[in-house]
């Protein structure tokens, strides 16, 4: 399924369910629902989330900066020979890596930074960094499209934000799970519980094909109806309350 459909369905449905469960729909919950609806495809080098987080221009800058990094490592790193030469050589090689490899490398470095520097702020950051590294190195529709990844992401959000309420981890967990459910509609399906070979696959559509577009449109339409029903009623309730307050 395409990223846009994942985003609309995942965010729309999870926020509707969040509201129906009686939890407040906070700005943080909206943001996390949006990210979580796209997160499973972080292992795909052309996914929306990846290209938005690391746009081409930033990648170019990163590539050129590698030359400076190489020089700095060579002359200033407090390392014994030959390790600074090795590191400098790695930085130079990174300059010429294809875009996809560079993107993955950048995510791994961000993950490492989160593990090393984030630990100080919250012990859960270590888990976040590990998840980021594993997710971005995994083959497409591999580990990120499993029950384990859904559980790990939900647990991470719970650990990081649970003390401030339940909206964020519920919205994020739902949006992530919805991405997997949507992908199970495709011909390829998903393998949610490896090493079990069992596939969740309804084969209603092929991504990019006509059948795929139709199913995506139906999904987006149903999401819009659910969203309008849940939040339309809330809006009317709210307007009525304001009106009553103003008129009393
Ligand atoms: Zn996917």
Boltz pocket constraint, residues with backbone or C-beta under 6 A from the ligand:
constraints:
  - pocket:
      binder: B
      contacts: [[A, 1], [A, 40], [A, 41], [A, 145], [A, 179], [A, 183]]
      max_distance: 6.0
